[in-house]
Amino acid sequence: MHPHGLPPKASLPGIRQVIAVASGKGGVGKSTVAANLAIALKQQGFEVGLMDADIYGPSVPMMMGLGVVDQQTTPFPIIKYGLKLMSMGFLVDPNQPVIWRGPKVAQAVAQFLTHIDWGILDYLIIDLPPGTGDAQLTLVQSAPLTGAVIVTTPQDVSLIDARKALRMFEEVRVPVIGIIENMSYFMADDGKKYHLFREGGGRKLADESRTPLLGEIPIDPQVGECGDLGEPMVSKHPSSLIAEVYRQLGRIVVQESAKAAQTGNLPEVQL
């Protein structure tokens, strides 16, 4: 432990930048954003890992078309769609609940970080569990984060919890790279945008917190369908509007995370 009571930061040689994708609450599409953002970065030529830190409700295996594997014969991380993946869902049957207290959850995540041979990565995306409780706080204190991305939806009820996530990262001095507004609007066949969950919430939160609004991701029923079928939207439908939004989002994340690495709490790792 550090003298101030914080857990020591994990050492991750070979990983240039570690980015947490977080939300103050569930149901905002955080894991979907993390998976598609990771693929968008991979499509830009980066080496990318995706670590599912949601021990109680891992989503990455289903979204990537994977499940429980034989640990004796399968090396971790698992590679799919060019991404290096790790999740509790590879170890435990999805119908079997993980009933662990906070310290054991933190221990499992620390093992994912440090006992897995991630190799050389430009980006390790960590899909954090929703919320701002003890488990989340321990994770962001112990992972060597370059910065965090906050996912919200436009309505006020989502913004309340997104603000809590912002404050959590401020508390542990992790830069917030920016805010992503998911389910921002529905683009109809007539070319009009329909704001089904109100409008402008992400911009409002970005302005009041002086944090960049990285992007607004529209609603598309195919996104959920792709996740259920095991191939994220950016991979399955690369010419879609959603895929282009994620690629643009990836370019912005690259720019903003580079700034965070230079001016935030962590330097870039020199390989």
GIMOCOR-V340104 format. One record per residue. N is the residue number from 1. RES is the residue in three letters. PSI is psi in radians with two decimals (NA if undefined). OMEGA is omega in radians with two decimals (none if undefined). D_FIRST is the distance of its C-alpha to the first C-alpha in Angstrom with 2 decimals. Layout:
n->N res->RES psi->PSI omega->OMEGA d_first->D_FIRST
n->N res->RES psi->PSI omega->OMEGA d_first->D_FIRST
This chain:
n->1 res->MET psi->2.57 omega->3.00 d_first->0.00
n->2 res->HIS psi->2.81 omega->-3.11 d_first->3.77
n->3 res->PRO psi->-0.42 omega->-3.13 d_first->6.46
n->4 res->HIS psi->0.14 omega->3.06 d_first->7.96
n->5 res->GLY psi->0.03 omega->3.13 d_first->5.93
n->6 res->LEU psi->2.56 omega->3.08 d_first->5.88
n->7 res->PRO psi->2.65 omega->3.14 d_first->4.76
n->8 res->PRO psi->2.58 omega->3.08 d_first->5.60
n->9 res->LYS psi->2.40 omega->3.08 d_first->9.38
n->10 res->ALA psi->2.53 omega->3.08 d_first->11.57
n->11 res->SER psi->2.15 omega->-3.09 d_first->14.14
n->12 res->LEU psi->1.26 omega->3.13 d_first->17.63
n->13 res->PRO psi->2.43 omega->3.13 d_first->20.27
n->14 res->GLY psi->-0.18 omega->3.12 d_first->23.69
n->15 res->ILE psi->2.06 omega->-3.05 d_first->22.92
n->16 res->ARG psi->-0.87 omega->-3.07 d_first->24.23
n->17 res->GLN psi->2.45 omega->3.13 d_first->23.22
n->18 res->VAL psi->2.10 omega->-3.05 d_first->21.21
n->19 res->ILE psi->2.18 omega->3.07 d_first->22.83
n->20 res->ALA psi->2.36 omega->2.99 d_first->21.98
n->21 res->VAL psi->2.06 omega->-2.95 d_first->25.11
n->22 res->ALA psi->2.82 omega->3.00 d_first->24.56
n->23 res->SER psi->2.70 omega->3.11 d_first->26.75
n->24 res->GLY psi->-0.27 omega->-3.10 d_first->26.55
n->25 res->LYS psi->2.89 omega->3.06 d_first->28.80
n->26 res->GLY psi->2.96 omega->3.05 d_first->30.39
n->27 res->GLY psi->0.13 omega->-3.13 d_first->33.89
n->28 res->VAL psi->0.04 omega->3.11 d_first->33.77
n->29 res->GLY psi->0.46 omega->-3.08 d_first->33.84
n->30 res->LYS psi->-0.83 omega->-3.12 d_first->30.31
n->31 res->SER psi->-0.63 omega->3.07 d_first->30.22
n->32 res->THR psi->-0.75 omega->3.09 d_first->33.74
n->33 res->VAL psi->-0.80 omega->-3.12 d_first->32.79
n->34 res->ALA psi->-0.79 omega->-3.10 d_first->29.82
n->35 res->ALA psi->-0.80 omega->-3.11 d_first->32.11
n->36 res->ASN psi->-0.60 omega->3.06 d_first->35.04
n->37 res->LEU psi->-0.74 omega->3.12 d_first->33.05
n->38 res->ALA psi->-0.76 omega->3.13 d_first->31.59
n->39 res->ILE psi->-0.68 omega->3.10 d_first->35.17
n->40 res->ALA psi->-0.70 omega->3.09 d_first->36.52
n->41 res->LEU psi->-0.70 omega->3.10 d_first->34.10
n->42 res->LYS psi->-0.70 omega->3.13 d_first->35.15
n->43 res->GLN psi->-0.35 omega->3.08 d_first->38.77
n->44 res->GLN psi->0.07 omega->3.04 d_first->38.21
n->45 res->GLY psi->0.11 omega->-3.14 d_first->37.42
n->46 res->PHE psi->2.69 omega->2.97 d_first->33.62
n->47 res->GLU psi->2.17 omega->-2.93 d_first->31.53
n->48 res->VAL psi->2.38 omega->2.97 d_first->29.54
n->49 res->GLY psi->2.63 omega->3.10 d_first->27.11
n->50 res->LEU psi->2.00 omega->-3.14 d_first->26.66
n->51 res->MET psi->2.12 omega->3.14 d_first->23.74
n->52 res->ASP psi->1.80 omega->-3.10 d_first->24.42
n->53 res->ALA psi->0.11 omega->3.10 d_first->21.21
n->54 res->ASP psi->1.60 omega->-3.06 d_first->23.39
n->55 res->ILE psi->-0.67 omega->-3.08 d_first->22.83
n->56 res->TYR psi->-0.57 omega->-3.09 d_first->25.27
n->57 res->GLY psi->1.14 omega->-3.10 d_first->28.00
n->58 res->PRO psi->2.34 omega->-3.11 d_first->27.92
n->59 res->SER psi->-0.39 omega->-3.02 d_first->30.80
n->60 res->VAL psi->-0.74 omega->-3.12 d_first->30.62
n->61 res->PRO psi->-0.82 omega->-3.14 d_first->32.49
n->62 res->MET psi->-0.77 omega->-3.09 d_first->35.49
n->63 res->MET psi->-0.41 omega->3.14 d_first->35.65
n->64 res->MET psi->0.13 omega->3.12 d_first->35.68
n->65 res->GLY psi->0.60 omega->-3.10 d_first->38.19
n->66 res->LEU psi->2.99 omega->3.11 d_first->35.89
n->67 res->GLY psi->-2.71 omega->3.14 d_first->34.85
n->68 res->VAL psi->2.41 omega->-3.11 d_first->33.42
n->69 res->VAL psi->2.87 omega->3.07 d_first->33.70
n->70 res->ASP psi->1.93 omega->-3.07 d_first->34.06
n->71 res->GLN psi->-0.38 omega->-3.12 d_first->30.73
n->72 res->GLN psi->-0.48 omega->-3.06 d_first->32.71
n->73 res->THR psi->-0.19 omega->-3.07 d_first->34.91
n->74 res->THR psi->2.01 omega->3.10 d_first->33.06
n->75 res->PRO psi->2.54 omega->3.05 d_first->30.47
n->76 res->PHE psi->2.59 omega->0.00 d_first->27.69
n->77 res->PRO psi->2.74 omega->3.06 d_first->27.58
n->78 res->ILE psi->2.46 omega->-3.12 d_first->31.03
n->79 res->ILE psi->2.19 omega->3.10 d_first->33.26
n->80 res->LYS psi->2.38 omega->-3.09 d_first->35.57
n->81 res->TYR psi->0.52 omega->3.13 d_first->37.41
n->82 res->GLY psi->0.00 omega->-3.14 d_first->35.80
n->83 res->LEU psi->2.59 omega->2.98 d_first->32.25
n->84 res->LYS psi->2.15 omega->-2.94 d_first->29.45
n->85 res->LEU psi->2.51 omega->2.98 d_first->28.31
n->86 res->MET psi->2.40 omega->-3.10 d_first->25.69
n->87 res->SER psi->2.61 omega->3.01 d_first->25.71
n->88 res->MET psi->-0.43 omega->3.12 d_first->25.30
n->89 res->GLY psi->-0.24 omega->3.04 d_first->29.04
n->90 res->PHE psi->-0.25 omega->-3.01 d_first->29.70
n->91 res->LEU psi->-0.48 omega->-3.02 d_first->28.37
n->92 res->VAL psi->2.37 omega->3.09 d_first->29.61
n->93 res->ASP psi->2.34 omega->-3.09 d_first->33.12
n->94 res->PRO psi->-0.36 omega->3.10 d_first->33.33
n->95 res->ASN psi->-0.08 omega->-3.13 d_first->35.22
n->96 res->GLN psi->1.99 omega->-3.12 d_first->32.50
n->97 res->PRO psi->2.51 omega->3.04 d_first->29.98
n->98 res->VAL psi->1.91 omega->-3.07 d_first->26.27
n->99 res->ILE psi->1.49 omega->-3.09 d_first->25.35
n->100 res->TRP psi->2.62 omega->2.99 d_first->21.59
n->101 res->ARG psi->2.90 omega->-3.06 d_first->19.14
n->102 res->GLY psi->-0.84 omega->-3.10 d_first->16.33
n->103 res->PRO psi->-0.63 omega->-3.14 d_first->13.52
n->104 res->LYS psi->-0.62 omega->3.07 d_first->16.08
n->105 res->VAL psi->-0.81 omega->3.14 d_first->17.06
n->106 res->ALA psi->-0.65 omega->3.13 d_first->13.65
n->107 res->GLN psi->-0.72 omega->3.13 d_first->13.62
n->108 res->ALA psi->-0.76 omega->-3.13 d_first->17.14
n->109 res->VAL psi->-0.68 omega->3.09 d_first->16.55
n->110 res->ALA psi->-0.66 omega->3.10 d_first->13.80
n->111 res->GLN psi->-0.67 omega->3.06 d_first->16.55
n->112 res->PHE psi->-0.70 omega->-3.10 d_first->19.09
n->113 res->LEU psi->-0.83 omega->-2.90 d_first->17.28
n->114 res->THR psi->-0.35 omega->-3.11 d_first->16.50
n->115 res->HIS psi->-0.01 omega->3.10 d_first->19.02
n->116 res->ILE psi->2.37 omega->3.11 d_first->21.97
n->117 res->ASP psi->1.53 omega->-3.11 d_first->24.09
n->118 res->TRP psi->-0.33 omega->-3.11 d_first->24.56
n->119 res->GLY psi->-2.60 omega->3.13 d_first->26.44
n->120 res->ILE psi->2.10 omega->3.12 d_first->27.42
n->121 res->LEU psi->2.46 omega->2.94 d_first->27.09
n->122 res->ASP psi->-0.69 omega->-3.11 d_first->28.09
n->123 res->TYR psi->2.32 omega->2.90 d_first->26.42
n->124 res->LEU psi->1.98 omega->3.11 d_first->24.05
n->125 res->ILE psi->2.18 omega->3.11 d_first->24.84
n->126 res->ILE psi->2.03 omega->3.09 d_first->22.41
n->127 res->ASP psi->1.73 omega->-3.10 d_first->24.39
n->128 res->LEU psi->2.66 omega->3.00 d_first->22.03
n->129 res->PRO psi->2.65 omega->3.13 d_first->23.13
n->130 res->PRO psi->2.67 omega->3.09 d_first->25.18
n->131 res->GLY psi->-3.14 omega->-3.08 d_first->23.96
n->132 res->THR psi->0.62 omega->-3.11 d_first->21.13
n->133 res->GLY psi->-2.86 omega->-3.05 d_first->19.52
n->134 res->ASP psi->-0.72 omega->-3.12 d_first->16.11
n->135 res->ALA psi->-0.78 omega->3.14 d_first->16.25
n->136 res->GLN psi->-0.73 omega->-3.13 d_first->17.29
n->137 res->LEU psi->-0.75 omega->3.12 d_first->14.73
n->138 res->THR psi->-0.70 omega->-3.13 d_first->11.84
n->139 res->LEU psi->-0.83 omega->-3.07 d_first->13.88
n->140 res->VAL psi->-0.37 omega->3.07 d_first->14.56
n->141 res->GLN psi->-0.54 omega->-3.03 d_first->11.06
n->142 res->SER psi->-0.42 omega->3.11 d_first->10.05
n->143 res->ALA psi->2.43 omega->-3.12 d_first->13.57
n->144 res->PRO psi->1.29 omega->-2.99 d_first->14.75
n->145 res->LEU psi->2.30 omega->2.93 d_first->17.57
n->146 res->THR psi->-0.69 omega->-3.13 d_first->20.56
n->147 res->GLY psi->-3.14 omega->-3.08 d_first->21.79
n->148 res->ALA psi->2.61 omega->3.01 d_first->22.99
n->149 res->VAL psi->2.26 omega->-3.14 d_first->26.47
n->150 res->ILE psi->2.21 omega->3.11 d_first->27.51
n->151 res->VAL psi->2.28 omega->3.09 d_first->30.36
n->152 res->THR psi->2.94 omega->2.94 d_first->32.79
n->153 res->THR psi->2.95 omega->-2.94 d_first->36.41
n->154 res->PRO psi->-0.46 omega->-2.95 d_first->38.98
n->155 res->GLN psi->2.75 omega->-3.04 d_first->39.52
n->156 res->ASP psi->-0.60 omega->-3.09 d_first->38.02
n->157 res->VAL psi->-0.52 omega->3.08 d_first->36.42
n->158 res->SER psi->-0.63 omega->-3.11 d_first->34.19
n->159 res->LEU psi->-0.60 omega->3.14 d_first->33.47
n->160 res->ILE psi->-0.80 omega->-3.11 d_first->32.12
n->161 res->ASP psi->-0.55 omega->3.09 d_first->29.24
n->162 res->ALA psi->-0.63 omega->3.08 d_first->28.84
n->163 res->ARG psi->-0.67 omega->3.12 d_first->28.30
n->164 res->LYS psi->-0.69 omega->3.10 d_first->25.40
n->165 res->ALA psi->-0.72 omega->3.09 d_first->23.80
n->166 res->LEU psi->-0.78 omega->-3.12 d_first->24.46
n->167 res->ARG psi->-0.59 omega->3.11 d_first->22.83
n->168 res->MET psi->-0.78 omega->3.14 d_first->19.67
n->169 res->PHE psi->-0.62 omega->3.05 d_first->19.34
n->170 res->GLU psi->-0.69 omega->-3.11 d_first->20.30
n->171 res->GLU psi->-0.63 omega->-3.11 d_first->17.59
n->172 res->VAL psi->0.18 omega->3.03 d_first->14.84
n->173 res->ARG psi->0.77 omega->3.02 d_first->17.13
n->174 res->VAL psi->2.16 omega->-3.13 d_first->18.30
n->175 res->PRO psi->2.43 omega->3.00 d_first->22.02
n->176 res->VAL psi->1.96 omega->-3.09 d_first->24.48
n->177 res->ILE psi->-0.67 omega->3.13 d_first->26.94
n->178 res->GLY psi->-3.11 omega->-3.08 d_first->29.56
n->179 res->ILE psi->2.39 omega->3.05 d_first->31.15
n->180 res->ILE psi->2.21 omega->3.06 d_first->33.29
n->181 res->GLU psi->1.95 omega->3.13 d_first->36.01
n->182 res->ASN psi->2.75 omega->-3.10 d_first->36.87
n->183 res->MET psi->0.74 omega->-3.01 d_first->40.20
n->184 res->SER psi->-0.73 omega->-3.11 d_first->41.51
n->185 res->TYR psi->2.88 omega->3.06 d_first->45.18
n->186 res->PHE psi->2.19 omega->3.12 d_first->47.73
n->187 res->MET psi->1.94 omega->-3.09 d_first->50.11
n->188 res->ALA psi->2.93 omega->-3.14 d_first->53.48
n->189 res->ASP psi->-0.42 omega->3.13 d_first->56.27
n->190 res->ASP psi->0.07 omega->3.09 d_first->58.12
n->191 res->GLY psi->0.00 omega->-3.14 d_first->55.39
n->192 res->LYS psi->2.56 omega->3.06 d_first->54.34
n->193 res->LYS psi->2.30 omega->3.08 d_first->50.77
n->194 res->TYR psi->2.09 omega->-3.11 d_first->50.24
n->195 res->HIS psi->1.63 omega->-3.03 d_first->47.18
n->196 res->LEU psi->-0.48 omega->-3.10 d_first->46.74
n->197 res->PHE psi->0.76 omega->-3.08 d_first->43.56
n->198 res->ARG psi->-3.02 omega->-2.96 d_first->44.60
n->199 res->GLU psi->2.45 omega->2.93 d_first->44.05
n->200 res->GLY psi->0.14 omega->-3.10 d_first->41.81
n->201 res->GLY psi->-0.76 omega->3.13 d_first->38.64
n->202 res->GLY psi->-0.74 omega->3.10 d_first->36.40
n->203 res->ARG psi->-0.72 omega->3.12 d_first->38.23
n->204 res->LYS psi->-0.81 omega->-3.14 d_first->37.93
n->205 res->LEU psi->-0.70 omega->3.12 d_first->34.15
n->206 res->ALA psi->-0.76 omega->-3.11 d_first->33.90
n->207 res->ASP psi->-0.78 omega->-3.07 d_first->36.19
n->208 res->GLU psi->-0.45 omega->3.14 d_first->34.57
n->209 res->SER psi->-0.02 omega->-3.11 d_first->31.05
n->210 res->ARG psi->0.80 omega->-3.13 d_first->32.44
n->211 res->THR psi->2.44 omega->-3.12 d_first->30.99
n->212 res->PRO psi->2.45 omega->2.93 d_first->33.17
n->213 res->LEU psi->1.91 omega->-3.02 d_first->35.01
n->214 res->LEU psi->-0.56 omega->-3.12 d_first->34.65
n->215 res->GLY psi->2.85 omega->3.09 d_first->37.37
n->216 res->GLU psi->2.03 omega->-3.04 d_first->39.38
n->217 res->ILE psi->2.14 omega->-3.12 d_first->39.77
n->218 res->PRO psi->2.93 omega->3.07 d_first->43.03
n->219 res->ILE psi->2.36 omega->3.03 d_first->43.68
n->220 res->ASP psi->2.11 omega->-3.13 d_first->45.32
n->221 res->PRO psi->-0.45 omega->-3.13 d_first->46.02
n->222 res->GLN psi->-0.40 omega->-3.13 d_first->45.65
n->223 res->VAL psi->-0.86 omega->3.11 d_first->41.89
n->224 res->GLY psi->-0.68 omega->3.12 d_first->41.37
n->225 res->GLU psi->-0.77 omega->-3.14 d_first->43.99
n->226 res->CYS psi->-0.71 omega->3.12 d_first->42.33
n->227 res->GLY psi->-0.72 omega->3.13 d_first->38.96
n->228 res->ASP psi->-0.53 omega->-3.11 d_first->40.66
n->229 res->LEU psi->-0.10 omega->3.03 d_first->42.57
n->230 res->GLY psi->0.32 omega->3.04 d_first->39.58
n->231 res->GLU psi->1.90 omega->-3.08 d_first->40.25
n->232 res->PRO psi->2.66 omega->-3.02 d_first->38.73
n->233 res->MET psi->-0.75 omega->-3.07 d_first->41.31
n->234 res->VAL psi->-0.55 omega->3.11 d_first->40.62
n->235 res->SER psi->-0.78 omega->-3.04 d_first->41.35
n->236 res->LYS psi->-0.64 omega->-3.11 d_first->44.26
n->237 res->HIS psi->1.22 omega->-3.03 d_first->46.02
n->238 res->PRO psi->-0.31 omega->-3.14 d_first->45.17
n->239 res->SER psi->0.06 omega->-3.10 d_first->48.20
n->240 res->SER psi->2.85 omega->3.07 d_first->47.41
n->241 res->LEU psi->-0.75 omega->-3.13 d_first->46.60
n->242 res->ILE psi->-0.78 omega->-3.13 d_first->43.17
n->243 res->ALA psi->-0.73 omega->3.12 d_first->42.40
n->244 res->GLU psi->-0.66 omega->3.08 d_first->43.54
n->245 res->VAL psi->-0.76 omega->-3.14 d_first->41.40
n->246 res->TYR psi->-0.65 omega->3.10 d_first->38.31
n->247 res->ARG psi->-0.72 omega->3.06 d_first->39.28
n->248 res->GLN psi->-0.69 omega->3.09 d_first->39.68
n->249 res->LEU psi->-0.73 omega->3.11 d_first->36.36
n->250 res->GLY psi->-0.73 omega->3.13 d_first->34.81
n->251 res->ARG psi->-0.69 omega->3.13 d_first->36.44
n->252 res->ILE psi->-0.71 omega->3.11 d_first->35.10
n->253 res->VAL psi->-0.69 omega->3.09 d_first->31.53
n->254 res->VAL psi->-0.81 omega->-3.12 d_first->31.86
n->255 res->GLN psi->-0.84 omega->-3.04 d_first->33.04
n->256 res->GLU psi->-0.61 omega->3.12 d_first->30.55
n->257 res->SER psi->-0.55 omega->3.06 d_first->27.46
n->258 res->ALA psi->-0.69 omega->3.08 d_first->28.67
n->259 res->LYS psi->-0.75 omega->-3.13 d_first->28.79
n->260 res->ALA psi->-0.67 omega->-3.13 d_first->25.26
n->261 res->ALA psi->-0.57 omega->-3.09 d_first->24.03
n->262 res->GLN psi->-0.59 omega->-3.03 d_first->25.96
n->263 res->THR psi->-0.15 omega->-3.09 d_first->25.25
n->264 res->GLY psi->-2.64 omega->-3.03 d_first->22.03
n->265 res->ASN psi->-0.08 omega->-3.12 d_first->18.38
n->266 res->LEU psi->2.42 omega->2.98 d_first->18.73
n->267 res->PRO psi->2.80 omega->3.00 d_first->21.53
n->268 res->GLU psi->2.54 omega->3.09 d_first->23.58
n->269 res->VAL psi->2.28 omega->3.09 d_first->22.91
n->270 res->GLN psi->2.08 omega->-3.09 d_first->25.88
n->271 res->LEU psi->NA omega->none d_first->27.33
